[in-house]
Amino acid sequence: MAPNTGVVKWFNEIQGHGFISRDDNGPDLFVRHTNVNVPGGHLGRGVLREGDMVSFNVTQTPRGPAAVSVTVREVH
């Protein structure tokens, strides 16, 4: 299955979380810094910028769907 794609709506570096707007027009997804791939292909403490194009997988959490395994495809 191909990963989902979208654009970072906003990301707060201090709090370590933000939201991704999905290209498939699904609901915006919460993302935590611990679910962002950093250079070298590892997960953890990645930083996103508003407007970055990303690919990701979706998981269900008690608070709703969230983005995991987030990779920046194109920096804004």
PDB file of N, CA, C and O in Angstrom:
ATOM      1  N   MET A   1       0.837  -1.182   0.000  1.00  0.00           N
ATOM      2  CA  MET A   1       0.000   0.000   0.000  1.00  0.00           C
ATOM      3  C   MET A   1       0.886   1.252   0.000  1.00  0.00           C
ATOM      4  O   MET A   1       1.823   1.354   0.792  1.00  0.00           O
ATOM      5  N   ALA A   2       0.592   2.180  -0.870  1.00  0.00           N
ATOM      6  CA  ALA A   2       1.372   3.414  -0.972  1.00  0.00           C
ATOM      7  C   ALA A   2       1.103   4.301   0.237  1.00  0.00           C
ATOM      8  O   ALA A   2      -0.015   4.344   0.750  1.00  0.00           O
ATOM      9  N   PRO A   3       2.138   5.010   0.689  1.00  0.00           N
ATOM     10  CA  PRO A   3       1.907   5.916   1.821  1.00  0.00           C
ATOM     11  C   PRO A   3       0.990   7.068   1.424  1.00  0.00           C
ATOM     12  O   PRO A   3       0.857   7.400   0.247  1.00  0.00           O
ATOM     13  N   ASN A   4       0.375   7.657   2.412  1.00  0.00           N
ATOM     14  CA  ASN A   4      -0.457   8.845   2.215  1.00  0.00           C
ATOM     15  C   ASN A   4       0.449  10.051   2.021  1.00  0.00           C
ATOM     16  O   ASN A   4       1.622  10.023   2.394  1.00  0.00           O
ATOM     17  N   THR A   5      -0.100  11.107   1.436  1.00  0.00           N
ATOM     18  CA  THR A   5       0.667  12.333   1.243  1.00  0.00           C
ATOM     19  C   THR A   5      -0.141  13.527   1.732  1.00  0.00           C
ATOM     20  O   THR A   5      -1.367  13.473   1.829  1.00  0.00           O
ATOM     21  N   GLY A   6       0.571  14.602   2.037  1.00  0.00           N
ATOM     22  CA  GLY A   6      -0.097  15.813   2.494  1.00  0.00           C
ATOM     23  C   GLY A   6       0.893  16.940   2.681  1.00  0.00           C
ATOM     24  O   GLY A   6       2.055  16.850   2.282  1.00  0.00           O
ATOM     25  N   VAL A   7       0.401  18.013   3.303  1.00  0.00           N
ATOM     26  CA  VAL A   7       1.200  19.216   3.541  1.00  0.00           C
ATOM     27  C   VAL A   7       1.092  19.583   5.019  1.00  0.00           C
ATOM     28  O   VAL A   7       0.013  19.512   5.607  1.00  0.00           O
ATOM     29  N   VAL A   8       2.206  19.973   5.608  1.00  0.00           N
ATOM     30  CA  VAL A   8       2.197  20.377   7.014  1.00  0.00           C
ATOM     31  C   VAL A   8       1.403  21.672   7.144  1.00  0.00           C
ATOM     32  O   VAL A   8       1.737  22.689   6.536  1.00  0.00           O
ATOM     33  N   LYS A   9       0.344  21.613   7.949  1.00  0.00           N
ATOM     34  CA  LYS A   9      -0.510  22.779   8.184  1.00  0.00           C
ATOM     35  C   LYS A   9       0.170  23.720   9.182  1.00  0.00           C
ATOM     36  O   LYS A   9       0.253  24.927   8.955  1.00  0.00           O
ATOM     37  N   TRP A  10       0.649  23.155  10.279  1.00  0.00           N
ATOM     38  CA  TRP A  10       1.456  23.894  11.258  1.00  0.00           C
ATOM     39  C   TRP A  10       2.186  22.895  12.136  1.00  0.00           C
ATOM     40  O   TRP A  10       1.763  21.747  12.279  1.00  0.00           O
ATOM     41  N   PHE A  11       3.294  23.349  12.725  1.00  0.00           N
ATOM     42  CA  PHE A  11       4.085  22.498  13.610  1.00  0.00           C
ATOM     43  C   PHE A  11       4.770  23.386  14.632  1.00  0.00           C
ATOM     44  O   PHE A  11       5.468  24.333  14.270  1.00  0.00           O
ATOM     45  N   ASN A  12       4.572  23.083  15.912  1.00  0.00           N
ATOM     46  CA  ASN A  12       5.165  23.842  17.006  1.00  0.00           C
ATOM     47  C   ASN A  12       6.404  23.093  17.498  1.00  0.00           C
ATOM     48  O   ASN A  12       6.287  22.044  18.131  1.00  0.00           O
ATOM     49  N   GLU A  13       7.585  23.630  17.207  1.00  0.00           N
ATOM     50  CA  GLU A  13       8.832  22.968  17.598  1.00  0.00           C
ATOM     51  C   GLU A  13       8.980  22.837  19.104  1.00  0.00           C
ATOM     52  O   GLU A  13       9.503  21.833  19.586  1.00  0.00           O
ATOM     53  N   ILE A  14       8.532  23.828  19.851  1.00  0.00           N
ATOM     54  CA  ILE A  14       8.678  23.805  21.310  1.00  0.00           C
ATOM     55  C   ILE A  14       7.817  22.703  21.918  1.00  0.00           C
ATOM     56  O   ILE A  14       8.280  21.955  22.779  1.00  0.00           O
ATOM     57  N   GLN A  15       6.571  22.602  21.476  1.00  0.00           N
ATOM     58  CA  GLN A  15       5.676  21.573  22.001  1.00  0.00           C
ATOM     59  C   GLN A  15       5.874  20.229  21.313  1.00  0.00           C
ATOM     60  O   GLN A  15       5.485  19.192  21.851  1.00  0.00           O
ATOM     61  N   GLY A  16       6.479  20.240  20.124  1.00  0.00           N
ATOM     62  CA  GLY A  16       6.798  18.992  19.434  1.00  0.00           C
ATOM     63  C   GLY A  16       5.629  18.326  18.742  1.00  0.00           C
ATOM     64  O   GLY A  16       5.600  17.102  18.616  1.00  0.00           O
ATOM     65  N   HIS A  17       4.660  19.116  18.289  1.00  0.00           N
ATOM     66  CA  HIS A  17       3.541  18.518  17.567  1.00  0.00           C
ATOM     67  C   HIS A  17       2.915  19.521  16.607  1.00  0.00           C
ATOM     68  O   HIS A  17       3.209  20.715  16.645  1.00  0.00           O
ATOM     69  N   GLY A  18       2.037  18.996  15.738  1.00  0.00           N
ATOM     70  CA  GLY A  18       1.349  19.846  14.778  1.00  0.00           C
ATOM     71  C   GLY A  18       0.302  19.058  14.020  1.00  0.00           C
ATOM     72  O   GLY A  18      -0.146  18.007  14.479  1.00  0.00           O
ATOM     73  N   PHE A  19      -0.093  19.567  12.848  1.00  0.00           N
ATOM     74  CA  PHE A  19      -1.120  18.920  12.037  1.00  0.00           C
ATOM     75  C   PHE A  19      -0.713  18.887  10.574  1.00  0.00           C
ATOM     76  O   PHE A  19      -0.030  19.783  10.078  1.00  0.00           O
ATOM     77  N   ILE A  20      -1.151  17.830   9.896  1.00  0.00           N
ATOM     78  CA  ILE A  20      -0.919  17.637   8.469  1.00  0.00           C
ATOM     79  C   ILE A  20      -2.262  17.675   7.760  1.00  0.00           C
ATOM     80  O   ILE A  20      -3.214  17.022   8.188  1.00  0.00           O
ATOM     81  N   SER A  21      -2.340  18.437   6.677  1.00  0.00           N
ATOM     82  CA  SER A  21      -3.518  18.488   5.815  1.00  0.00           C
ATOM     83  C   SER A  21      -3.321  17.425   4.738  1.00  0.00           C
ATOM     84  O   SER A  21      -2.328  17.453   4.012  1.00  0.00           O
ATOM     85  N   ARG A  22      -4.260  16.492   4.632  1.00  0.00           N
ATOM     86  CA  ARG A  22      -4.123  15.359   3.716  1.00  0.00           C
ATOM     87  C   ARG A  22      -4.462  15.730   2.276  1.00  0.00           C
ATOM     88  O   ARG A  22      -5.378  16.513   2.027  1.00  0.00           O
ATOM     89  N   ASP A  23      -3.715  15.161   1.333  1.00  0.00           N
ATOM     90  CA  ASP A  23      -3.996  15.382  -0.083  1.00  0.00           C
ATOM     91  C   ASP A  23      -5.299  14.720  -0.526  1.00  0.00           C
ATOM     92  O   ASP A  23      -5.905  15.149  -1.508  1.00  0.00           O
ATOM     93  N   ASP A  24      -5.740  13.671   0.193  1.00  0.00           N
ATOM     94  CA  ASP A  24      -6.980  12.975  -0.186  1.00  0.00           C
ATOM     95  C   ASP A  24      -8.220  13.629   0.430  1.00  0.00           C
ATOM     96  O   ASP A  24      -9.313  13.065   0.388  1.00  0.00           O
ATOM     97  N   ASN A  25      -8.038  14.821   0.999  1.00  0.00           N
ATOM     98  CA  ASN A  25      -9.128  15.592   1.618  1.00  0.00           C
ATOM     99  C   ASN A  25      -9.733  14.929   2.847  1.00  0.00           C
ATOM    100  O   ASN A  25     -10.824  15.305   3.276  1.00  0.00           O
ATOM    101  N   GLY A  26      -9.039  13.948   3.419  1.00  0.00           N
ATOM    102  CA  GLY A  26      -9.474  13.364   4.681  1.00  0.00           C
ATOM    103  C   GLY A  26      -9.242  14.364   5.801  1.00  0.00           C
ATOM    104  O   GLY A  26      -8.720  15.453   5.564  1.00  0.00           O
ATOM    105  N   PRO A  27      -9.627  14.004   7.017  1.00  0.00           N
ATOM    106  CA  PRO A  27      -9.450  14.931   8.144  1.00  0.00           C
ATOM    107  C   PRO A  27      -7.966  15.211   8.407  1.00  0.00           C
ATOM    108  O   PRO A  27      -7.112  14.351   8.189  1.00  0.00           O
ATOM    109  N   ASP A  28      -7.676  16.426   8.877  1.00  0.00           N
ATOM    110  CA  ASP A  28      -6.303  16.766   9.250  1.00  0.00           C
ATOM    111  C   ASP A  28      -5.815  15.772  10.294  1.00  0.00           C
ATOM    112  O   ASP A  28      -6.594  15.269  11.104  1.00  0.00           O
ATOM    113  N   LEU A  29      -4.518  15.497  10.261  1.00  0.00           N
ATOM    114  CA  LEU A  29      -3.937  14.507  11.160  1.00  0.00           C
ATOM    115  C   LEU A  29      -2.960  15.138  12.137  1.00  0.00           C
ATOM    116  O   LEU A  29      -2.132  15.967  11.759  1.00  0.00           O
ATOM    117  N   PHE A  30      -3.066  14.742  13.381  1.00  0.00           N
ATOM    118  CA  PHE A  30      -2.128  15.140  14.422  1.00  0.00           C
ATOM    119  C   PHE A  30      -0.806  14.427  14.166  1.00  0.00           C
ATOM    120  O   PHE A  30      -0.800  13.268  13.750  1.00  0.00           O
ATOM    121  N   VAL A  31       0.311  15.104  14.410  1.00  0.00           N
ATOM    122  CA  VAL A  31       1.629  14.477  14.286  1.00  0.00           C
ATOM    123  C   VAL A  31       2.508  14.930  15.442  1.00  0.00           C
ATOM    124  O   VAL A  31       2.536  16.107  15.801  1.00  0.00           O
ATOM    125  N   ARG A  32       3.237  13.954  16.023  1.00  0.00           N
ATOM    126  CA  ARG A  32       4.193  14.242  17.093  1.00  0.00           C
ATOM    127  C   ARG A  32       5.607  14.155  16.527  1.00  0.00           C
ATOM    128  O   ARG A  32       5.857  13.412  15.578  1.00  0.00           O
ATOM    129  N   HIS A  33       6.517  14.905  17.105  1.00  0.00           N
ATOM    130  CA  HIS A  33       7.907  14.913  16.636  1.00  0.00           C
ATOM    131  C   HIS A  33       8.532  13.535  16.671  1.00  0.00           C
ATOM    132  O   HIS A  33       9.429  13.248  15.878  1.00  0.00           O
ATOM    133  N   THR A  34       8.083  12.671  17.571  1.00  0.00           N
ATOM    134  CA  THR A  34       8.645  11.326  17.680  1.00  0.00           C
ATOM    135  C   THR A  34       8.231  10.428  16.520  1.00  0.00           C
ATOM    136  O   THR A  34       8.774   9.334  16.367  1.00  0.00           O
ATOM    137  N   ASN A  35       7.280  10.872  15.702  1.00  0.00           N
ATOM    138  CA  ASN A  35       6.842  10.094  14.542  1.00  0.00           C
ATOM    139  C   ASN A  35       7.334  10.682  13.227  1.00  0.00           C
ATOM    140  O   ASN A  35       6.827  10.332  12.161  1.00  0.00           O
ATOM    141  N   VAL A  36       8.322  11.577  13.297  1.00  0.00           N
ATOM    142  CA  VAL A  36       8.889  12.200  12.099  1.00  0.00           C
ATOM    143  C   VAL A  36      10.263  11.585  11.837  1.00  0.00           C
ATOM    144  O   VAL A  36      11.125  11.574  12.716  1.00  0.00           O
ATOM    145  N   ASN A  37      10.459  11.071  10.619  1.00  0.00           N
ATOM    146  CA  ASN A  37      11.760  10.519  10.241  1.00  0.00           C
ATOM    147  C   ASN A  37      12.791  11.629  10.175  1.00  0.00           C
ATOM    148  O   ASN A  37      12.535  12.710   9.643  1.00  0.00           O
ATOM    149  N   VAL A  38      13.956  11.343  10.722  1.00  0.00           N
ATOM    150  CA  VAL A  38      15.069  12.287  10.657  1.00  0.00           C
ATOM    151  C   VAL A  38      16.074  11.749   9.642  1.00  0.00           C
ATOM    152  O   VAL A  38      16.005  10.571   9.293  1.00  0.00           O
ATOM    153  N   PRO A  39      17.009  12.573   9.156  1.00  0.00           N
ATOM    154  CA  PRO A  39      17.990  12.081   8.185  1.00  0.00           C
ATOM    155  C   PRO A  39      18.656  10.798   8.666  1.00  0.00           C
ATOM    156  O   PRO A  39      18.991  10.656   9.842  1.00  0.00           O
ATOM    157  N   GLY A  40      18.839   9.880   7.743  1.00  0.00           N
ATOM    158  CA  GLY A  40      19.402   8.579   8.088  1.00  0.00           C
ATOM    159  C   GLY A  40      18.326   7.520   8.222  1.00  0.00           C
ATOM    160  O   GLY A  40      18.630   6.346   8.436  1.00  0.00           O
ATOM    161  N   GLY A  41      17.057   7.929   8.096  1.00  0.00           N
ATOM    162  CA  GLY A  41      15.958   6.969   8.112  1.00  0.00           C
ATOM    163  C   GLY A  41      15.479   6.538   9.480  1.00  0.00           C
ATOM    164  O   GLY A  41      14.762   5.544   9.591  1.00  0.00           O
ATOM    165  N   HIS A  42      15.853   7.258  10.525  1.00  0.00           N
ATOM    166  CA  HIS A  42      15.433   6.898  11.876  1.00  0.00           C
ATOM    167  C   HIS A  42      14.274   7.779  12.319  1.00  0.00           C
ATOM    168  O   HIS A  42      14.122   8.909  11.855  1.00  0.00           O
ATOM    169  N   LEU A  43      13.459   7.244  13.221  1.00  0.00           N
ATOM    170  CA  LEU A  43      12.362   8.026  13.783  1.00  0.00           C
ATOM    171  C   LEU A  43      12.828   8.763  15.024  1.00  0.00           C
ATOM    172  O   LEU A  43      13.689   8.278  15.758  1.00  0.00           O
ATOM    173  N   GLY A  44      12.259   9.933  15.254  1.00  0.00           N
ATOM    174  CA  GLY A  44      12.476  10.588  16.519  1.00  0.00           C
ATOM    175  C   GLY A  44      12.928  12.025  16.453  1.00  0.00           C
ATOM    176  O   GLY A  44      13.899  12.358  15.773  1.00  0.00           O
ATOM    177  N   ARG A  45      12.219  12.869  17.162  1.00  0.00           N
ATOM    178  CA  ARG A  45      12.545  14.281  17.335  1.00  0.00           C
ATOM    179  C   ARG A  45      12.785  15.029  16.025  1.00  0.00           C
ATOM    180  O   ARG A  45      13.620  15.931  15.958  1.00  0.00           O
ATOM    181  N   GLY A  46      12.052  14.648  14.998  1.00  0.00           N
ATOM    182  CA  GLY A  46      12.130  15.370  13.741  1.00  0.00           C
ATOM    183  C   GLY A  46      11.367  16.678  13.828  1.00  0.00           C
ATOM    184  O   GLY A  46      10.500  16.848  14.685  1.00  0.00           O
ATOM    185  N   VAL A  47      11.691  17.591  12.943  1.00  0.00           N
ATOM    186  CA  VAL A  47      11.038  18.893  12.914  1.00  0.00           C
ATOM    187  C   VAL A  47      10.407  19.085  11.546  1.00  0.00           C
ATOM    188  O   VAL A  47      11.023  18.797  10.520  1.00  0.00           O
ATOM    189  N   LEU A  48       9.180  19.572  11.540  1.00  0.00           N
ATOM    190  CA  LEU A  48       8.472  19.884  10.306  1.00  0.00           C
ATOM    191  C   LEU A  48       8.285  21.387  10.223  1.00  0.00           C
ATOM    192  O   LEU A  48       8.294  22.085  11.237  1.00  0.00           O
ATOM    193  N   ARG A  49       8.116  21.872   9.012  1.00  0.00           N
ATOM    194  CA  ARG A  49       7.857  23.295   8.784  1.00  0.00           C
ATOM    195  C   ARG A  49       6.546  23.433   8.026  1.00  0.00           C
ATOM    196  O   ARG A  49       6.211  22.592   7.192  1.00  0.00           O
ATOM    197  N   GLU A  50       5.814  24.489   8.315  1.00  0.00           N
ATOM    198  CA  GLU A  50       4.573  24.766   7.605  1.00  0.00           C
ATOM    199  C   GLU A  50       4.842  24.765   6.100  1.00  0.00           C
ATOM    200  O   GLU A  50       5.768  25.423   5.627  1.00  0.00           O
ATOM    201  N   GLY A  51       4.023  24.020   5.354  1.00  0.00           N
ATOM    202  CA  GLY A  51       4.159  23.953   3.905  1.00  0.00           C
ATOM    203  C   GLY A  51       5.002  22.798   3.398  1.00  0.00           C
ATOM    204  O   GLY A  51       4.996  22.525   2.198  1.00  0.00           O
ATOM    205  N   ASP A  52       5.742  22.094   4.289  1.00  0.00           N
ATOM    206  CA  ASP A  52       6.508  20.925   3.851  1.00  0.00           C
ATOM    207  C   ASP A  52       5.557  19.884   3.276  1.00  0.00           C
ATOM    208  O   ASP A  52       4.490  19.635   3.839  1.00  0.00           O
ATOM    209  N   MET A  53       5.943  19.269   2.146  1.00  0.00           N
ATOM    210  CA  MET A  53       5.179  18.152   1.594  1.00  0.00           C
ATOM    211  C   MET A  53       5.706  16.880   2.228  1.00  0.00           C
ATOM    212  O   MET A  53       6.915  16.650   2.254  1.00  0.00           O
ATOM    213  N   VAL A  54       4.799  16.046   2.743  1.00  0.00           N
ATOM    214  CA  VAL A  54       5.197  14.863   3.489  1.00  0.00           C
ATOM    215  C   VAL A  54       4.456  13.620   3.008  1.00  0.00           C
ATOM    216  O   VAL A  54       3.390  13.709   2.397  1.00  0.00           O
ATOM    217  N   SER A  55       5.043  12.459   3.296  1.00  0.00           N
ATOM    218  CA  SER A  55       4.355  11.183   3.146  1.00  0.00           C
ATOM    219  C   SER A  55       4.287  10.571   4.541  1.00  0.00           C
ATOM    220  O   SER A  55       5.120  10.872   5.395  1.00  0.00           O
ATOM    221  N   PHE A  56       3.296   9.713   4.772  1.00  0.00           N
ATOM    222  CA  PHE A  56       3.064   9.202   6.123  1.00  0.00           C
ATOM    223  C   PHE A  56       2.112   8.015   6.084  1.00  0.00           C
ATOM    224  O   PHE A  56       1.464   7.751   5.071  1.00  0.00           O
ATOM    225  N   ASN A  57       2.040   7.311   7.196  1.00  0.00           N
ATOM    226  CA  ASN A  57       1.030   6.288   7.428  1.00  0.00           C
ATOM    227  C   ASN A  57       0.070   6.841   8.469  1.00  0.00           C
ATOM    228  O   ASN A  57       0.393   7.790   9.184  1.00  0.00           O
ATOM    229  N   VAL A  58      -1.107   6.243   8.547  1.00  0.00           N
ATOM    230  CA  VAL A  58      -2.134   6.700   9.486  1.00  0.00           C
ATOM    231  C   VAL A  58      -2.395   5.601  10.508  1.00  0.00           C
ATOM    232  O   VAL A  58      -2.498   4.425  10.159  1.00  0.00           O
ATOM    233  N   THR A  59      -2.499   5.996  11.771  1.00  0.00           N
ATOM    234  CA  THR A  59      -2.856   5.067  12.831  1.00  0.00           C
ATOM    235  C   THR A  59      -4.000   5.663  13.636  1.00  0.00           C
ATOM    236  O   THR A  59      -4.183   6.880  13.663  1.00  0.00           O
ATOM    237  N   GLN A  60      -4.763   4.808  14.287  1.00  0.00           N
ATOM    238  CA  GLN A  60      -5.845   5.269  15.153  1.00  0.00           C
ATOM    239  C   GLN A  60      -5.331   5.368  16.582  1.00  0.00           C
ATOM    240  O   GLN A  60      -4.666   4.457  17.076  1.00  0.00           O
ATOM    241  N   THR A  61      -5.639   6.468  17.236  1.00  0.00           N
ATOM    242  CA  THR A  61      -5.282   6.664  18.637  1.00  0.00           C
ATOM    243  C   THR A  61      -6.577   6.888  19.417  1.00  0.00           C
ATOM    244  O   THR A  61      -7.629   7.072  18.805  1.00  0.00           O
ATOM    245  N   PRO A  62      -6.529   6.876  20.744  1.00  0.00           N
ATOM    246  CA  PRO A  62      -7.744   7.154  21.520  1.00  0.00           C
ATOM    247  C   PRO A  62      -8.356   8.519  21.203  1.00  0.00           C
ATOM    248  O   PRO A  62      -9.550   8.726  21.420  1.00  0.00           O
ATOM    249  N   ARG A  63      -7.549   9.449  20.691  1.00  0.00           N
ATOM    250  CA  ARG A  63      -8.054  10.794  20.362  1.00  0.00           C
ATOM    251  C   ARG A  63      -8.377  10.958  18.877  1.00  0.00           C
ATOM    252  O   ARG A  63      -8.745  12.049  18.442  1.00  0.00           O
ATOM    253  N   GLY A  64      -8.243   9.892  18.102  1.00  0.00           N
ATOM    254  CA  GLY A  64      -8.536   9.965  16.676  1.00  0.00           C
ATOM    255  C   GLY A  64      -7.331   9.592  15.834  1.00  0.00           C
ATOM    256  O   GLY A  64      -6.307   9.167  16.370  1.00  0.00           O
ATOM    257  N   PRO A  65      -7.443   9.747  14.506  1.00  0.00           N
ATOM    258  CA  PRO A  65      -6.342   9.355  13.627  1.00  0.00           C
ATOM    259  C   PRO A  65      -5.133  10.276  13.782  1.00  0.00           C
ATOM    260  O   PRO A  65      -5.263  11.467  14.064  1.00  0.00           O
ATOM    261  N   ALA A  66      -3.953   9.682  13.588  1.00  0.00           N
ATOM    262  CA  ALA A  66      -2.703  10.443  13.685  1.00  0.00           C
ATOM    263  C   ALA A  66      -1.741   9.960  12.612  1.00  0.00           C
ATOM    264  O   ALA A  66      -1.834   8.824  12.148  1.00  0.00           O
ATOM    265  N   ALA A  67      -0.819  10.829  12.221  1.00  0.00           N
ATOM    266  CA  ALA A  67       0.203  10.487  11.234  1.00  0.00           C
ATOM    267  C   ALA A  67       1.414   9.880  11.938  1.00  0.00           C
ATOM    268  O   ALA A  67       1.858  10.375  12.974  1.00  0.00           O
ATOM    269  N   VAL A  68       1.944   8.794  11.356  1.00  0.00           N
ATOM    270  CA  VAL A  68       3.152   8.150  11.862  1.00  0.00           C
ATOM    271  C   VAL A  68       4.092   7.893  10.687  1.00  0.00           C
ATOM    272  O   VAL A  68       3.677   7.950   9.530  1.00  0.00           O
ATOM    273  N   SER A  69       5.341   7.613  10.985  1.00  0.00           N
ATOM    274  CA  SER A  69       6.353   7.367   9.945  1.00  0.00           C
ATOM    275  C   SER A  69       6.343   8.487   8.907  1.00  0.00           C
ATOM    276  O   SER A  69       6.327   8.234   7.703  1.00  0.00           O
ATOM    277  N   VAL A  70       6.354   9.714   9.390  1.00  0.00           N
ATOM    278  CA  VAL A  70       6.271  10.895   8.526  1.00  0.00           C
ATOM    279  C   VAL A  70       7.648  11.192   7.923  1.00  0.00           C
ATOM    280  O   VAL A  70       8.652  11.262   8.632  1.00  0.00           O
ATOM    281  N   THR A  71       7.670  11.364   6.603  1.00  0.00           N
ATOM    282  CA  THR A  71       8.898  11.685   5.879  1.00  0.00           C
ATOM    283  C   THR A  71       8.670  12.926   5.029  1.00  0.00           C
ATOM    284  O   THR A  71       7.671  13.021   4.315  1.00  0.00           O
ATOM    285  N   VAL A  72       9.591  13.873   5.104  1.00  0.00           N
ATOM    286  CA  VAL A  72       9.488  15.079   4.280  1.00  0.00           C
ATOM    287  C   VAL A  72       9.878  14.714   2.850  1.00  0.00           C
ATOM    288  O   VAL A  72      10.965  14.190   2.608  1.00  0.00           O
ATOM    289  N   ARG A  73       8.974  14.997   1.901  1.00  0.00           N
ATOM    290  CA  ARG A  73       9.221  14.755   0.478  1.00  0.00           C
ATOM    291  C   ARG A  73       9.806  15.986  -0.188  1.00  0.00           C
ATOM    292  O   ARG A  73      10.667  15.881  -1.061  1.00  0.00           O
ATOM    293  N   GLU A  74       9.335  17.149   0.227  1.00  0.00           N
ATOM    294  CA  GLU A  74       9.819  18.410  -0.346  1.00  0.00           C
ATOM    295  C   GLU A  74       9.700  19.496   0.714  1.00  0.00           C
ATOM    296  O   GLU A  74       8.633  19.700   1.294  1.00  0.00           O
ATOM    297  N   VAL A  75      10.796  20.181   0.957  1.00  0.00           N
ATOM    298  CA  VAL A  75      10.825  21.240   1.968  1.00  0.00           C
ATOM    299  C   VAL A  75      10.224  22.507   1.388  1.00  0.00           C
ATOM    300  O   VAL A  75      10.489  22.869   0.242  1.00  0.00           O
ATOM    301  N   HIS A  76       9.414  23.174   2.193  1.00  0.00           N
ATOM    302  CA  HIS A  76       8.792  24.440   1.760  1.00  0.00           C
ATOM    303  C   HIS A  76       9.745  25.584   1.950  1.00  0.00           C
ATOM    304  O   HIS A  76       9.406  26.727   1.645  1.00  0.00           O
TER     305      HIS A  76
END
